[in-house]
């Protein structure tokens, strides 16, 4: 653990998570246009969020191709924002580097998602091709984590259906769970609402279950594998404002 000298905002946090706070996120206007880069720390301080600071993010929903189950992760206790909460498979930020700033067909976001699936869950990039991600829409939301930290993001939602091997990083993920739609609904009723991240609850309430049902309904031959790319006609480029 570190006291980080005079940096009271990071005092006592995990060294690796403090290091990640120096990553350069993509700062946006409300129409998802690049303005500049900003540190992950700067983008997640509520004092800056309250002044309107907004950044780009993504949320990956990975489904098993055979069963159609969704992979959930529980964020590690070491995480600075929203620790120990259940959420979708992988949630993070593209970085303000050339490869992840590229916007055509969300290629920069896809590269970031591929990178973070390996970092957080140990999924080899060889198992996740960039063209396997199905982009569906973007949401604009704001959510405080505690008095100091929070999120204010335009979040790209990506579905993925590939077989994977998992080797989660204990510094990022403390648990994983594969669930059916009914199992997820039961879990969300059983656990305290505060056990789930706010973006996951927003996506689940508005989009996830209808899309998931479409994914299951569109199985190959009616009973084969599920395929995220079968949902391409559901793609929506609008920014859904869910503040």
Secondary structure as UniProt FT lines:
FT   TURN            5..6
FT   HELIX           8..10
FT   TURN            11..12
FT   HELIX           15..20
FT   TURN            21..22
FT   STRAND          24..28
FT   TURN            30..31
FT   STRAND          34..39
FT   HELIX           40..44
FT   HELIX           46..49
FT   TURN            50..52
FT   STRAND          55..63
FT   TURN            65..67
FT   STRAND          70..75
FT   TURN            77..78
FT   TURN            83..84
FT   STRAND          86..87
FT   STRAND          90..92
FT   HELIX           98..101
FT   HELIX           104..106
FT   HELIX           107..121
FT   HELIX           125..127
FT   HELIX           130..132
FT   STRAND          134..144
FT   STRAND          149..160
FT   TURN            170..172
FT   STRAND          173..179
FT   HELIX           181..190
FT   HELIX           193..195
FT   HELIX           198..203
FT   HELIX           204..208
FT   HELIX           209..217
FT   HELIX           220..222
FT   HELIX           228..234
FT   STRAND          239..241
//
